[in-house]
Amino acid sequence: MYAKPDSTTMTARVARAGDAMDAALKSLSYPTADDPKGLNGMRNDNAPVAAAPVPVRPVEVAPQPPSAKRVPDGIALARPSREEAEAAVRTLLRWAGDDPTREGLIDTPARVVKAYDQLFGGYRQDADALLERVFEEVEGYSDVVLVRDIPFYSHCEHHMVPFMGLAHIAYYPTRGVVGLSKLARVVDTFARRLQTQETMTAQIADVIESILKPRGVAVMVEAEHLCMAMRGVQKAGVSTITTQFKGVFKADPNEQVRFLTLVRNKG
C-alpha cells in the first residue's frame, strides 16, 4: 500500500524541487554582465525592440519641359544677327523649291524676319512685371473678376504653324485688382512664343497666382490649330479647349461651374 510521507519527507522533496527549478532558471537567465546575450544566446522578448525604419518612398516629380518656364533659358542666349536670320529664310526658300532671287521673293527674307520680330515678341516681354501694379482702392470688392474673349494668335512649337482662339481669365482678388488690359497683355506675352496650348494655359494661370496672390484663378483657352487643319489629318474647324484651376476654383467644383457659366453666358 501507499504510505503517506511524513512532514519531514515532504519538506525535503519541496526543497529539492525548488533547487531544481532555480538551476533551470539560471540556465535560461536574462542578460547579465557575465552573459550579455541571455537565454543562452536567444532574444529576450521582454527587452524593448527597436522599431524597423519605415522606408520613405521618394516623390517623383516629372521635370518641366523648357517651354513650360515663364522665362525660357533661350532668352539669355545671344540672338543671331538680322543678316543671319535673313540668310536662313533664303535657305528655306531654296529648300522649298523656289528661287529667292526672283522678283517676288527678293524682299521676302527681310519681311519674314520683321514679321517674326512681332510674332515672337513675347520672348522679350516679362509677364511678371505686367502684373506688379495693383489698384487697392476698389471699395472692398472681393468677388470674381472675369475677362473673357481675349483673342490671341500663337505658333505651334512642333511645326511653327499658327493656332489662334480666345482666352478667358477669372480670379478672386485679395489685396487689390490689376488693370484689365494687363491680363490681355499677359495672354499676348505667352502667345507670342513657340507654344503648346496646354503649356500656355498653365503659364497664364501660374503668373497670375504667383504675382497677384488671389484666392483663386481660372483660365480657359479655346483655339483652332492650323497644324491640324492644313497638314496631317487636315480637319478644319476643330476646337481644342484647355483649362487650369487654382485656389478656390480647384478646391470647389461649384466655383468651376460658376466660371464656365459666366464664360458661356453671352446674353
Salt bridges, closest charged atoms under 4 A:
ASP45 OD1 - ARG43 NH2 2.33
ASP73 OD2 - LYS69 NZ 2.73
ASP98 OD1 - ARG102 NE 2.81
ASP107 OD2 - ARG111 NH2 3.87
ASP117 OD1 - ARG79 NH2 3.83
ASP117 OD1 - ARG124 NH2 3.24
ASP128 OD2 - ARG70 NH2 2.48
ASP143 OD1 - ARG258 NH1 3.03
ASP149 OD1 - HIS168 ND1 3.65
ASP149 OD1 - LYS266 NZ 2.82
GLU157 OE2 - HIS158 NE2 3.94
ASP206 OD2 - ARG70 NH1 2.48
GLU209 OE1 - LYS246 NZ 3.51
GLU222 OE2 - HIS168 NE2 2.76
GLU222 OE2 - ARG264 NH1 3.31
